[in-house]
């Protein structure tokens, strides 16, 4: 689990490769605002996504990167803090309300609450559209 802006976000642990301090990020012209750019992680250029912007719509200073093993290629999420690892009972996770189903289905799989805080469960493999990944791959090859 991590914090992005005011939201608590949960990622499938199987998709988390590692958590690290914020690394240098090279901005890529023409990328959406929520794509911070590319960072070299373990010797390879990896797209860095500002999770607070993509989920909450508002920038928030990030202190950590969460490297994901999202198919078909790795991405990293810039997040405010790491909260920890938690297991959730099936009854703690609910479906998206009808008004949000169409708006959030690409990135959010479910919602829940813990200690009166909203938790957003993310679909890590679909945070970045495939065509944008291809553009970032081309830019990364030039680094």
N, C-alpha and C positions, 0 to 999 in steps of 0.2 A: 504494500500500500504506500502511496505517496500523496503529497499535497501539491496541488497545482492551483494557485490563486486561493480562493476560499473553499474550493472543493477537495474532498478526500476521494482519491481514485484508487481502484483496485485493478491489478493486472494479473492475468494467469501466471503463476510462478513458473510454469514450464516454459513460458516465453521470455522470461527474464534471464539474460546472459550474465550481466554484472551491473553493479552500481559503482559510480566513480565520481570524483570531484569534477567540477566543470572544467572542460578542456578548451583550448582556443577554437573558435568557430569562425570559418570563412563564409561571409555572406555571399549569396549567389543572386545576381541581378535577375529580375523577372520571376523569382520564386514568390509564392504567396507569403503574406506577412507572418503566418504561423510557422513557416520554415525558416529557422534561424540561419541555416546554411549547412556547411559540411565540416566535420571534425575528423581528424585522423585518430582512429581507435584501433589499436593492435595492428598498426601499419596499413590500414585500409581507410579510404574516405567513406564516412557514414553520414547520411542525412540526419540533422538534428531538428526535432520538432518541438516547438514551444507548447507544452501541454496546456498551460493556463489559457493561451490564446485559442487553441483549437476546441477546448472543452468549455471554457467560461467566457471566451470572447474578450478577455482583458489581460494585458501583459502583467506579469508578476516576476520579480527578480528570481532567477533560478540559482541554486547552489550545487545541484547534483545532476548527473546524467544517468539515465537508466538505459543500458544497451539491451535492446530486444532482439530476440531471434525470430523476427516476424517474417514469415514466408512472403515472397521468395528471396528477400535479402534483408540484412540487418538494418535497423534504424535505431536512433537514440532519442530519448525524451528528455528535454530540459525541464526539471521539476524544482519546486521550492525546497521541499524537504522529503526525506524518506521516513515514513512512519513505522514501518516494520512489516513482518509477515503475519498474516492472520488467516484462520480458517473460518468459513462461514457456513452455518447450517442452511439447508435448503429453504427453510421458512424465513430466513433473514434476507433473502434475495427475492425481489419482486420484479414483475414485468414492467416495462415502460408504460406510463399512462398513455391512453389513446392520443392525446394531443402531442406527445413527444415521439411517438413511434415513427412517423414519417421524417421528422427532423433529425433524429439522432441515430438511426439504425446503422449507419456506416461506422460509427465509432463507439457507441454505447450499447451494451448488451442487456443490462439490467440496472436497477437501482436498489438501494437498501439504506439502512440506517444503523448506526452504532453509537451509543451514548448520545443520542439526540443529534448526531451529525449525519448529514446526507453522504452516502457513498455512491459513486458512479463506477460501475463495472465496465471496463473498456474491452473493446475488440481490437487488440494490438495489431493484428495482421492487416487491418483495414484502415489504419490511421492516415496512410499516405496513398493517394491514387497511383495506380501503376504507371500512367503516362508521366506523372511528375517524378517518380523514381527513375525512370529512364533518362529524363533530362538531367537530374542530379548526378546520375552515374556518368553521363558524358562530361559534366562539369568537374566531377571528381577525378576523372582520368587526366584532366589538365593540371591538377594540383601537383 
